[in-house]
Amino acid sequence: MTSLRSFVKRKRRELGLTQIELADRAGVGLRFVRELEQGKSSLRLDKVNQVLVLFGHCMGPVPLKRHDLS
């Protein structure tokens, strides 16, 4: 499973964007993009989705397997 931070960094690089350019296009601050790519554990979901929509994705509920719950 790919982590969110790895996914965003990889997609940003595939598009040839700097962190500043990604922040501008997504309508979020540069600090937010940096924290997202560094794996900060508490981020606003609405802002995460503002970034992910540029890559054709969004965050949402994902079912866990039974063994993941214990």
C-alpha positions in Angstrom: 0.0 0.0 0.0 1.3 3.4 -1.0 1.4 6.1 1.7 -0.3 9.4 1.1 2.9 11.3 1.4 4.6 9.1 -1.2 1.7 9.2 -3.6 1.5 13.0 -3.5 5.2 13.5 -4.0 5.4 11.0 -6.8 2.4 12.5 -8.7 3.8 16.0 -8.2 7.1 15.0 -9.7 5.4 13.1 -12.5 3.7 16.4 -13.5 7.0 18.3 -13.1 5.6 20.6 -10.4 7.5 22.2 -7.6 5.8 22.2 -4.2 5.1 25.9 -4.7 3.4 25.2 -8.1 1.3 22.4 -6.5 0.2 24.6 -3.7 -0.8 27.4 -6.1 -2.8 25.0 -8.4 -4.5 23.3 -5.4 -5.3 26.5 -3.6 -3.5 25.5 -0.5 -0.4 27.0 1.3 3.1 25.8 0.6 3.4 24.8 4.3 0.5 22.5 3.9 2.1 20.8 0.8 5.3 20.4 2.8 3.6 18.9 5.8 1.6 16.6 3.5 4.8 15.3 1.8 6.5 14.9 5.2 3.7 12.7 6.5 2.3 15.0 9.1 -0.3 12.9 11.0 -3.0 15.6 11.4 -4.0 17.3 8.3 -7.4 18.8 7.2 -9.1 16.3 4.9 -10.7 19.0 2.8 -7.3 20.4 2.0 -5.9 16.9 1.3 -8.7 16.4 -1.2 -7.9 19.8 -2.8 -4.5 18.5 -3.6 -5.6 15.0 -4.6 -8.3 16.2 -7.0 -5.4 17.5 -9.2 -4.3 13.9 -9.6 -7.9 12.6 -10.2 -8.2 11.1 -6.7 -9.8 11.8 -3.4 -9.7 10.5 0.2 -12.6 8.5 1.5 -13.5 5.6 3.7 -11.7 2.4 3.0 -12.9 -0.9 4.5 -10.4 -2.6 6.8 -9.9 -6.3 6.9 -10.9 -8.0 10.1 -7.3 -8.6 11.2 -6.6 -4.8 10.9 -9.1 -4.0 13.6 -7.3 -5.8 16.4 
